Amino acid sequence: MTSTTPTDSADRAQKAPAKDPWDLPDVSGLVVGVLGGTGPQGKGLAYRFARAGQKVIIGSRAAERARAAAEEIGHGVEGADNAETARRSDVVIVAVPWEGHGKTLQALRGELAGKLVVDCVNPLGFDKKGAYALTPEEGSAAEQAAALLPDSRVTAAFHHLSAVLLQDPETERIDTDVMVLGEERADVETVQALAGRIPGMRGIFAGRLRGAHQVESLVANLISVNRRYKAHAGLRLTDV
Protein backbone atom coordinates (compact mmCIF):
# COMPACT_ATOMS: atom_id res chain seq x y z
CA MET A 1 0.00 0.00 0.00
CA THR A 2 1.33 3.41 -0.92
CA SER A 3 1.07 6.06 1.77
CA THR A 4 0.30 9.70 1.04
CA THR A 5 2.37 12.36 2.73
CA PRO A 6 1.36 15.98 3.37
CA THR A 7 3.97 16.98 0.78
CA ASP A 8 2.29 14.79 -1.87
CA SER A 9 -1.09 16.38 -1.14
CA ALA A 10 0.39 19.86 -1.33
CA ASP A 11 2.05 19.06 -4.66
CA ARG A 12 -1.25 17.84 -6.15
CA ALA A 13 -3.03 20.94 -4.88
CA GLN A 14 -0.43 23.13 -6.52
CA LYS A 15 -0.76 21.30 -9.81
CA ALA A 16 -4.58 21.45 -9.89
CA PRO A 17 -5.67 23.87 -12.61
CA ALA A 18 -7.09 27.14 -11.36
CA LYS A 19 -10.75 27.75 -12.10
CA ASP A 20 -11.26 29.96 -15.13
CA PRO A 21 -12.73 33.21 -13.73
CA TRP A 22 -14.82 33.55 -16.88
CA ASP A 23 -16.39 30.10 -16.47
CA LEU A 24 -19.76 31.40 -15.29
CA PRO A 25 -23.03 29.56 -14.71
CA ASP A 26 -26.01 29.41 -17.05
CA VAL A 27 -28.53 31.84 -15.57
CA SER A 28 -30.96 32.00 -18.48
CA GLY A 29 -33.67 30.15 -16.53
CA LEU A 30 -33.64 32.38 -13.46
CA VAL A 31 -36.54 34.70 -12.70
CA VAL A 32 -35.27 38.22 -12.02
CA GLY A 33 -37.31 40.51 -9.79
CA VAL A 34 -36.69 44.24 -9.62
CA LEU A 35 -37.80 46.14 -6.52
CA GLY A 36 -38.22 49.75 -7.53
CA GLY A 37 -38.92 48.57 -11.04
CA THR A 38 -41.03 51.61 -11.87
CA GLY A 39 -38.12 54.03 -11.39
CA PRO A 40 -35.64 54.89 -14.17
CA GLN A 41 -32.87 52.51 -13.08
CA GLY A 42 -35.15 49.65 -12.21
CA LYS A 43 -37.20 50.01 -15.35
CA GLY A 44 -34.04 50.16 -17.46
CA LEU A 45 -32.57 47.01 -15.91
CA ALA A 46 -35.89 45.19 -16.30
CA TYR A 47 -36.02 46.17 -19.98
CA ARG A 48 -32.47 45.01 -20.68
CA PHE A 49 -32.85 41.65 -18.95
CA ALA A 50 -36.21 40.97 -20.56
CA ARG A 51 -34.83 41.96 -23.96
CA ALA A 52 -32.04 39.42 -23.39
CA GLY A 53 -34.62 36.71 -22.80
CA GLN A 54 -34.74 36.68 -18.99
CA LYS A 55 -38.06 36.27 -17.19
CA VAL A 56 -38.58 39.55 -15.30
CA ILE A 57 -41.05 40.76 -12.68
CA ILE A 58 -41.00 44.38 -11.56
CA GLY A 59 -42.23 45.40 -8.14
CA SER A 60 -43.71 48.53 -6.65
CA ARG A 61 -45.57 49.41 -3.47
CA ALA A 62 -48.66 49.63 -5.70
CA ALA A 63 -49.25 46.58 -7.90
CA GLU A 64 -51.28 48.67 -10.38
CA ARG A 65 -48.34 50.98 -10.93
CA ALA A 66 -46.02 48.03 -11.47
CA ARG A 67 -48.38 46.42 -13.97
CA ALA A 68 -48.66 49.68 -15.93
CA ALA A 69 -44.86 50.00 -16.08
CA ALA A 70 -44.50 46.35 -17.10
CA GLU A 71 -46.93 46.85 -19.98
CA GLU A 72 -44.90 49.86 -21.08
CA ILE A 73 -41.66 47.83 -21.03
CA GLY A 74 -43.13 44.84 -22.87
CA HIS A 75 -40.99 41.77 -23.66
CA GLY A 76 -43.10 39.64 -21.32
CA VAL A 77 -42.30 41.66 -18.18
CA GLU A 78 -44.85 41.25 -15.38
CA GLY A 79 -45.75 43.71 -12.63
CA ALA A 80 -46.72 42.98 -9.03
CA ASP A 81 -46.41 44.47 -5.58
CA ASN A 82 -43.00 44.22 -3.92
CA ALA A 83 -43.89 41.24 -1.73
CA GLU A 84 -45.16 39.12 -4.62
CA THR A 85 -42.18 40.12 -6.75
CA ALA A 86 -39.79 38.96 -4.02
CA ARG A 87 -41.63 35.67 -3.49
CA ARG A 88 -41.74 34.73 -7.18
CA SER A 89 -38.15 35.66 -8.10
CA ASP A 90 -34.91 33.70 -7.87
CA VAL A 91 -32.75 36.83 -7.96
CA VAL A 92 -34.04 40.15 -6.61
CA ILE A 93 -32.45 43.44 -7.65
CA VAL A 94 -32.95 46.32 -5.22
CA ALA A 95 -33.27 49.57 -7.18
CA VAL A 96 -35.36 51.65 -4.78
CA PRO A 97 -34.52 55.25 -3.83
CA TRP A 98 -31.99 55.47 -1.01
CA GLU A 99 -34.51 57.24 1.21
CA GLY A 100 -36.77 54.19 1.24
CA HIS A 101 -34.05 51.52 1.12
CA GLY A 102 -34.04 50.40 4.74
CA LYS A 103 -37.78 50.51 5.26
CA THR A 104 -38.47 48.56 2.05
CA LEU A 105 -36.04 45.76 2.87
CA GLN A 106 -37.12 45.51 6.47
CA ALA A 107 -40.72 44.99 5.35
CA LEU A 108 -39.68 42.23 2.92
CA ARG A 109 -37.34 40.29 5.19
CA GLY A 110 -39.56 37.19 5.11
CA GLU A 111 -40.20 37.23 1.37
CA LEU A 112 -36.49 37.71 0.63
CA ALA A 113 -35.31 34.89 2.90
CA GLY A 114 -33.21 32.42 0.94
CA LYS A 115 -33.08 34.71 -2.11
CA LEU A 116 -30.05 36.09 -3.91
CA VAL A 117 -30.38 39.86 -3.45
CA VAL A 118 -28.47 42.30 -5.65
CA ASP A 119 -28.29 45.81 -4.21
CA CYS A 120 -27.60 48.60 -6.72
CA VAL A 121 -28.62 51.55 -4.56
CA ASN A 122 -26.28 54.55 -4.31
CA PRO A 123 -26.57 56.66 -1.14
CA LEU A 124 -26.09 60.18 -2.50
CA GLY A 125 -26.81 63.73 -1.48
CA PHE A 126 -27.09 66.78 -3.72
CA ASP A 127 -26.34 70.44 -3.15
CA LYS A 128 -25.32 73.44 -5.28
CA LYS A 129 -21.88 71.84 -5.82
CA GLY A 130 -23.41 68.67 -7.24
CA ALA A 131 -23.65 65.07 -6.08
CA TYR A 132 -21.75 63.74 -3.09
CA ALA A 133 -21.60 60.36 -1.36
CA LEU A 134 -23.36 59.63 1.91
CA THR A 135 -22.04 57.08 4.39
CA PRO A 136 -24.72 54.88 5.94
CA GLU A 137 -24.25 53.74 9.52
CA GLU A 138 -23.57 50.21 8.27
CA GLY A 139 -20.92 51.49 5.81
CA SER A 140 -22.85 51.18 2.55
CA ALA A 141 -26.29 50.45 1.15
CA ALA A 142 -25.24 46.86 0.44
CA GLU A 143 -24.04 46.34 4.02
CA GLN A 144 -27.27 47.83 5.29
CA ALA A 145 -29.14 45.30 3.13
CA ALA A 146 -27.03 42.46 4.54
CA ALA A 147 -27.75 43.60 8.10
CA LEU A 148 -31.49 43.83 7.46
CA LEU A 149 -31.68 40.54 5.52
CA PRO A 150 -29.72 37.97 7.55
CA ASP A 151 -31.48 35.08 5.81
CA SER A 152 -30.70 36.36 2.29
CA ARG A 153 -27.51 36.19 0.21
CA VAL A 154 -26.68 39.83 -0.47
CA THR A 155 -24.44 41.05 -3.28
CA ALA A 156 -23.84 44.48 -4.79
CA ALA A 157 -23.76 45.34 -8.51
CA PHE A 158 -25.18 47.50 -11.35
CA HIS A 159 -24.33 50.82 -9.68
CA HIS A 160 -22.67 52.62 -12.58
CA LEU A 161 -25.19 52.17 -15.39
CA SER A 162 -26.91 55.03 -17.16
CA ALA A 163 -30.68 54.80 -16.84
CA VAL A 164 -30.94 56.73 -20.10
CA LEU A 165 -28.94 54.12 -22.02
CA LEU A 166 -30.66 51.23 -20.29
CA GLN A 167 -34.08 52.45 -21.42
CA ASP A 168 -33.08 53.52 -24.94
CA PRO A 169 -34.38 50.92 -27.45
CA GLU A 170 -32.01 52.30 -30.11
CA THR A 171 -28.98 51.38 -27.99
CA GLU A 172 -28.12 47.80 -28.94
CA ARG A 173 -25.02 47.45 -26.72
CA ILE A 174 -23.97 49.04 -23.47
CA ASP A 175 -20.20 48.79 -23.41
CA THR A 176 -19.39 48.87 -19.73
CA ASP A 177 -18.17 46.71 -16.88
CA VAL A 178 -20.27 45.87 -13.83
CA MET A 179 -18.38 45.60 -10.55
CA VAL A 180 -19.85 42.78 -8.47
CA LEU A 181 -19.21 42.43 -4.74
CA GLY A 182 -20.23 39.64 -2.40
CA GLU A 183 -19.22 37.11 0.20
CA GLU A 184 -19.84 33.85 -1.68
CA ARG A 185 -18.14 33.05 -4.99
CA ALA A 186 -21.17 31.21 -6.38
CA ASP A 187 -23.45 34.18 -5.72
CA VAL A 188 -21.00 36.64 -7.26
CA GLU A 189 -20.60 34.47 -10.34
CA THR A 190 -24.37 34.26 -10.77
CA VAL A 191 -24.57 38.06 -10.80
CA GLN A 192 -21.59 38.29 -13.15
CA ALA A 193 -23.35 35.92 -15.52
CA LEU A 194 -26.54 37.99 -15.35
CA ALA A 195 -24.59 41.12 -16.24
CA GLY A 196 -23.11 39.26 -19.20
CA ARG A 197 -26.60 38.59 -20.57
CA ILE A 198 -26.78 42.25 -21.59
CA PRO A 199 -24.83 42.83 -24.83
CA GLY A 200 -21.62 44.78 -24.22
CA MET A 201 -21.54 44.24 -20.44
CA ARG A 202 -19.12 42.23 -18.34
CA GLY A 203 -19.58 41.34 -14.70
CA ILE A 204 -16.29 41.51 -12.80
CA PHE A 205 -15.59 40.43 -9.23
CA ALA A 206 -14.58 43.52 -7.26
CA GLY A 207 -14.24 42.28 -3.68
CA ARG A 208 -16.38 41.62 -0.65
CA LEU A 209 -19.29 43.69 0.60
CA ARG A 210 -17.03 45.73 2.88
CA GLY A 211 -15.78 47.44 -0.29
CA ALA A 212 -19.24 48.47 -1.47
CA HIS A 213 -19.01 52.04 -0.15
CA GLN A 214 -16.26 52.96 -2.63
CA VAL A 215 -18.23 51.47 -5.52
CA GLU A 216 -21.47 53.23 -4.53
CA SER A 217 -19.67 56.53 -3.94
CA LEU A 218 -18.07 56.54 -7.40
CA VAL A 219 -21.48 57.30 -8.88
CA ALA A 220 -21.14 60.86 -7.58
CA ASN A 221 -18.01 61.25 -9.72
CA LEU A 222 -19.74 59.78 -12.76
CA ILE A 223 -22.59 62.25 -12.35
CA SER A 224 -20.04 65.08 -12.45
CA VAL A 225 -18.43 63.58 -15.55
CA ASN A 226 -21.74 63.20 -17.33
CA ARG A 227 -22.86 66.73 -16.54
CA ARG A 228 -19.61 68.30 -17.76
CA TYR A 229 -19.32 66.27 -20.95
CA LYS A 230 -23.04 65.77 -21.71
CA ALA A 231 -22.39 62.02 -21.67
CA HIS A 232 -23.66 58.74 -20.21
CA ALA A 233 -20.31 57.46 -18.96
CA GLY A 234 -19.80 54.03 -17.45
CA LEU A 235 -16.69 52.10 -16.45
CA ARG A 236 -14.22 49.87 -18.26
CA LEU A 237 -11.54 47.98 -16.29
CA THR A 238 -8.32 47.47 -18.25
CA ASP A 239 -6.15 44.35 -18.44
CA VAL A 240 -8.95 42.05 -17.25
SEROPA-734517 format. One record per residue (C-alpha): y, x, z negated; residue number from 1. Coordinates in steps of 0.1 Angstrom, whole numbers. Layout:
BEGIN
<site yy="Y" xx="X" zz="Z" resi="NUM"/>
...
This chain:
BEGIN
<site yy="0" xx="0" zz="0" resi="1"/>
<site yy="34" xx="13" zz="9" resi="2"/>
<site yy="61" xx="11" zz="-18" resi="3"/>
<site yy="97" xx="3" zz="-10" resi="4"/>
<site yy="124" xx="24" zz="-27" resi="5"/>
<site yy="160" xx="14" zz="-34" resi="6"/>
<site yy="170" xx="40" zz="-8" resi="7"/>
<site yy="148" xx="23" zz="19" resi="8"/>
<site yy="164" xx="-11" zz="11" resi="9"/>
<site yy="199" xx="4" zz="13" resi="10"/>
<site yy="191" xx="20" zz="47" resi="11"/>
<site yy="178" xx="-12" zz="62" resi="12"/>
<site yy="209" xx="-30" zz="49" resi="13"/>
<site yy="231" xx="-4" zz="65" resi="14"/>
<site yy="213" xx="-8" zz="98" resi="15"/>
<site yy="215" xx="-46" zz="99" resi="16"/>
<site yy="239" xx="-57" zz="126" resi="17"/>
<site yy="271" xx="-71" zz="114" resi="18"/>
<site yy="278" xx="-107" zz="121" resi="19"/>
<site yy="300" xx="-113" zz="151" resi="20"/>
<site yy="332" xx="-127" zz="137" resi="21"/>
<site yy="336" xx="-148" zz="169" resi="22"/>
<site yy="301" xx="-164" zz="165" resi="23"/>
<site yy="314" xx="-198" zz="153" resi="24"/>
<site yy="296" xx="-230" zz="147" resi="25"/>
<site yy="294" xx="-260" zz="171" resi="26"/>
<site yy="318" xx="-285" zz="156" resi="27"/>
<site yy="320" xx="-310" zz="185" resi="28"/>
<site yy="301" xx="-337" zz="165" resi="29"/>
<site yy="324" xx="-336" zz="135" resi="30"/>
<site yy="347" xx="-365" zz="127" resi="31"/>
<site yy="382" xx="-353" zz="120" resi="32"/>
<site yy="405" xx="-373" zz="98" resi="33"/>
<site yy="442" xx="-367" zz="96" resi="34"/>
<site yy="461" xx="-378" zz="65" resi="35"/>
<site yy="498" xx="-382" zz="75" resi="36"/>
<site yy="486" xx="-389" zz="110" resi="37"/>
<site yy="516" xx="-410" zz="119" resi="38"/>
<site yy="540" xx="-381" zz="114" resi="39"/>
<site yy="549" xx="-356" zz="142" resi="40"/>
<site yy="525" xx="-329" zz="131" resi="41"/>
<site yy="496" xx="-352" zz="122" resi="42"/>
<site yy="500" xx="-372" zz="153" resi="43"/>
<site yy="502" xx="-340" zz="175" resi="44"/>
<site yy="470" xx="-326" zz="159" resi="45"/>
<site yy="452" xx="-359" zz="163" resi="46"/>
<site yy="462" xx="-360" zz="200" resi="47"/>
<site yy="450" xx="-325" zz="207" resi="48"/>
<site yy="416" xx="-328" zz="189" resi="49"/>
<site yy="410" xx="-362" zz="206" resi="50"/>
<site yy="420" xx="-348" zz="240" resi="51"/>
<site yy="394" xx="-320" zz="234" resi="52"/>
<site yy="367" xx="-346" zz="228" resi="53"/>
<site yy="367" xx="-347" zz="190" resi="54"/>
<site yy="363" xx="-381" zz="172" resi="55"/>
<site yy="395" xx="-386" zz="153" resi="56"/>
<site yy="408" xx="-411" zz="127" resi="57"/>
<site yy="444" xx="-410" zz="116" resi="58"/>
<site yy="454" xx="-422" zz="81" resi="59"/>
<site yy="485" xx="-437" zz="67" resi="60"/>
<site yy="494" xx="-456" zz="35" resi="61"/>
<site yy="496" xx="-487" zz="57" resi="62"/>
<site yy="466" xx="-493" zz="79" resi="63"/>
<site yy="487" xx="-513" zz="104" resi="64"/>
<site yy="510" xx="-483" zz="109" resi="65"/>
<site yy="480" xx="-460" zz="115" resi="66"/>
<site yy="464" xx="-484" zz="140" resi="67"/>
<site yy="497" xx="-487" zz="159" resi="68"/>
<site yy="500" xx="-449" zz="161" resi="69"/>
<site yy="464" xx="-445" zz="171" resi="70"/>
<site yy="468" xx="-469" zz="200" resi="71"/>
<site yy="499" xx="-449" zz="211" resi="72"/>
<site yy="478" xx="-417" zz="210" resi="73"/>
<site yy="448" xx="-431" zz="229" resi="74"/>
<site yy="418" xx="-410" zz="237" resi="75"/>
<site yy="396" xx="-431" zz="213" resi="76"/>
<site yy="417" xx="-423" zz="182" resi="77"/>
<site yy="413" xx="-449" zz="154" resi="78"/>
<site yy="437" xx="-457" zz="126" resi="79"/>
<site yy="430" xx="-467" zz="90" resi="80"/>
<site yy="445" xx="-464" zz="56" resi="81"/>
<site yy="442" xx="-430" zz="39" resi="82"/>
<site yy="412" xx="-439" zz="17" resi="83"/>
<site yy="391" xx="-452" zz="46" resi="84"/>
<site yy="401" xx="-422" zz="67" resi="85"/>
<site yy="390" xx="-398" zz="40" resi="86"/>
<site yy="357" xx="-416" zz="35" resi="87"/>
<site yy="347" xx="-417" zz="72" resi="88"/>
<site yy="357" xx="-382" zz="81" resi="89"/>
<site yy="337" xx="-349" zz="79" resi="90"/>
<site yy="368" xx="-328" zz="80" resi="91"/>
<site yy="401" xx="-340" zz="66" resi="92"/>
<site yy="434" xx="-324" zz="77" resi="93"/>
<site yy="463" xx="-329" zz="52" resi="94"/>
<site yy="496" xx="-333" zz="72" resi="95"/>
<site yy="517" xx="-354" zz="48" resi="96"/>
<site yy="553" xx="-345" zz="38" resi="97"/>
<site yy="555" xx="-320" zz="10" resi="98"/>
<site yy="572" xx="-345" zz="-12" resi="99"/>
<site yy="542" xx="-368" zz="-12" resi="100"/>
<site yy="515" xx="-341" zz="-11" resi="101"/>
<site yy="504" xx="-340" zz="-47" resi="102"/>
<site yy="505" xx="-378" zz="-53" resi="103"/>
<site yy="486" xx="-385" zz="-21" resi="104"/>
<site yy="458" xx="-360" zz="-29" resi="105"/>
<site yy="455" xx="-371" zz="-65" resi="106"/>
<site yy="450" xx="-407" zz="-54" resi="107"/>
<site yy="422" xx="-397" zz="-29" resi="108"/>
<site yy="403" xx="-373" zz="-52" resi="109"/>
<site yy="372" xx="-396" zz="-51" resi="110"/>
<site yy="372" xx="-402" zz="-14" resi="111"/>
<site yy="377" xx="-365" zz="-6" resi="112"/>
<site yy="349" xx="-353" zz="-29" resi="113"/>
<site yy="324" xx="-332" zz="-9" resi="114"/>
<site yy="347" xx="-331" zz="21" resi="115"/>
<site yy="361" xx="-301" zz="39" resi="116"/>
<site yy="399" xx="-304" zz="34" resi="117"/>
<site yy="423" xx="-285" zz="57" resi="118"/>
<site yy="458" xx="-283" zz="42" resi="119"/>
<site yy="486" xx="-276" zz="67" resi="120"/>
<site yy="516" xx="-286" zz="46" resi="121"/>
<site yy="545" xx="-263" zz="43" resi="122"/>
<site yy="567" xx="-266" zz="11" resi="123"/>
<site yy="602" xx="-261" zz="25" resi="124"/>
<site yy="637" xx="-268" zz="15" resi="125"/>
<site yy="668" xx="-271" zz="37" resi="126"/>
<site yy="704" xx="-263" zz="31" resi="127"/>
<site yy="734" xx="-253" zz="53" resi="128"/>
<site yy="718" xx="-219" zz="58" resi="129"/>
<site yy="687" xx="-234" zz="72" resi="130"/>
<site yy="651" xx="-237" zz="61" resi="131"/>
<site yy="637" xx="-218" zz="31" resi="132"/>
<site yy="604" xx="-216" zz="14" resi="133"/>
<site yy="596" xx="-234" zz="-19" resi="134"/>
<site yy="571" xx="-220" zz="-44" resi="135"/>
<site yy="549" xx="-247" zz="-59" resi="136"/>
<site yy="537" xx="-243" zz="-95" resi="137"/>
<site yy="502" xx="-236" zz="-83" resi="138"/>
<site yy="515" xx="-209" zz="-58" resi="139"/>
<site yy="512" xx="-228" zz="-26" resi="140"/>
<site yy="504" xx="-263" zz="-12" resi="141"/>
<site yy="469" xx="-252" zz="-4" resi="142"/>
<site yy="463" xx="-240" zz="-40" resi="143"/>
<site yy="478" xx="-273" zz="-53" resi="144"/>
<site yy="453" xx="-291" zz="-31" resi="145"/>
<site yy="425" xx="-270" zz="-45" resi="146"/>
<site yy="436" xx="-277" zz="-81" resi="147"/>
<site yy="438" xx="-315" zz="-75" resi="148"/>
<site yy="405" xx="-317" zz="-55" resi="149"/>
<site yy="380" xx="-297" zz="-76" resi="150"/>
<site yy="351" xx="-315" zz="-58" resi="151"/>
<site yy="364" xx="-307" zz="-23" resi="152"/>
<site yy="362" xx="-275" zz="-2" resi="153"/>
<site yy="398" xx="-267" zz="5" resi="154"/>
<site yy="410" xx="-244" zz="33" resi="155"/>
<site yy="445" xx="-238" zz="48" resi="156"/>
<site yy="453" xx="-238" zz="85" resi="157"/>
<site yy="475" xx="-252" zz="114" resi="158"/>
<site yy="508" xx="-243" zz="97" resi="159"/>
<site yy="526" xx="-227" zz="126" resi="160"/>
<site yy="522" xx="-252" zz="154" resi="161"/>
<site yy="550" xx="-269" zz="172" resi="162"/>
<site yy="548" xx="-307" zz="168" resi="163"/>
<site yy="567" xx="-309" zz="201" resi="164"/>
<site yy="541" xx="-289" zz="220" resi="165"/>
<site yy="512" xx="-307" zz="203" resi="166"/>
<site yy="525" xx="-341" zz="214" resi="167"/>
<site yy="535" xx="-331" zz="249" resi="168"/>
<site yy="509" xx="-344" zz="274" resi="169"/>
<site yy="523" xx="-320" zz="301" resi="170"/>
<site yy="514" xx="-290" zz="280" resi="171"/>
<site yy="478" xx="-281" zz="289" resi="172"/>
<site yy="475" xx="-250" zz="267" resi="173"/>
<site yy="490" xx="-240" zz="235" resi="174"/>
<site yy="488" xx="-202" zz="234" resi="175"/>
<site yy="489" xx="-194" zz="197" resi="176"/>
<site yy="467" xx="-182" zz="169" resi="177"/>
<site yy="459" xx="-203" zz="138" resi="178"/>
<site yy="456" xx="-184" zz="106" resi="179"/>
<site yy="428" xx="-198" zz="85" resi="180"/>
<site yy="424" xx="-192" zz="47" resi="181"/>
<site yy="396" xx="-202" zz="24" resi="182"/>
<site yy="371" xx="-192" zz="-2" resi="183"/>
<site yy="338" xx="-198" zz="17" resi="184"/>
<site yy="331" xx="-181" zz="50" resi="185"/>
<site yy="312" xx="-212" zz="64" resi="186"/>
<site yy="342" xx="-235" zz="57" resi="187"/>
<site yy="366" xx="-210" zz="73" resi="188"/>
<site yy="345" xx="-206" zz="103" resi="189"/>
<site yy="343" xx="-244" zz="108" resi="190"/>
<site yy="381" xx="-246" zz="108" resi="191"/>
<site yy="383" xx="-216" zz="131" resi="192"/>
<site yy="359" xx="-234" zz="155" resi="193"/>
<site yy="380" xx="-265" zz="154" resi="194"/>
<site yy="411" xx="-246" zz="162" resi="195"/>
<site yy="393" xx="-231" zz="192" resi="196"/>
<site yy="386" xx="-266" zz="206" resi="197"/>
<site yy="422" xx="-268" zz="216" resi="198"/>
<site yy="428" xx="-248" zz="248" resi="199"/>
<site yy="448" xx="-216" zz="242" resi="200"/>
<site yy="442" xx="-215" zz="204" resi="201"/>
<site yy="422" xx="-191" zz="183" resi="202"/>
<site yy="413" xx="-196" zz="147" resi="203"/>
<site yy="415" xx="-163" zz="128" resi="204"/>
<site yy="404" xx="-156" zz="92" resi="205"/>
<site yy="435" xx="-146" zz="73" resi="206"/>
<site yy="423" xx="-142" zz="37" resi="207"/>
<site yy="416" xx="-164" zz="7" resi="208"/>
<site yy="437" xx="-193" zz="-6" resi="209"/>
<site yy="457" xx="-170" zz="-29" resi="210"/>
<site yy="474" xx="-158" zz="3" resi="211"/>
<site yy="485" xx="-192" zz="15" resi="212"/>
<site yy="520" xx="-190" zz="2" resi="213"/>
<site yy="530" xx="-163" zz="26" resi="214"/>
<site yy="515" xx="-182" zz="55" resi="215"/>
<site yy="532" xx="-215" zz="45" resi="216"/>
<site yy="565" xx="-197" zz="39" resi="217"/>
<site yy="565" xx="-181" zz="74" resi="218"/>
<site yy="573" xx="-215" zz="89" resi="219"/>
<site yy="609" xx="-211" zz="76" resi="220"/>
<site yy="612" xx="-180" zz="97" resi="221"/>
<site yy="598" xx="-197" zz="128" resi="222"/>
<site yy="622" xx="-226" zz="124" resi="223"/>
<site yy="651" xx="-200" zz="124" resi="224"/>
<site yy="636" xx="-184" zz="156" resi="225"/>
<site yy="632" xx="-217" zz="173" resi="226"/>
<site yy="667" xx="-229" zz="165" resi="227"/>
<site yy="683" xx="-196" zz="178" resi="228"/>
<site yy="663" xx="-193" zz="210" resi="229"/>
<site yy="658" xx="-230" zz="217" resi="230"/>
<site yy="620" xx="-224" zz="217" resi="231"/>
<site yy="587" xx="-237" zz="202" resi="232"/>
<site yy="575" xx="-203" zz="190" resi="233"/>
<site yy="540" xx="-198" zz="175" resi="234"/>
<site yy="521" xx="-167" zz="165" resi="235"/>
<site yy="499" xx="-142" zz="183" resi="236"/>
<site yy="480" xx="-115" zz="163" resi="237"/>
<site yy="475" xx="-83" zz="182" resi="238"/>
<site yy="443" xx="-62" zz="184" resi="239"/>
<site yy="420" xx="-90" zz="172" resi="240"/>
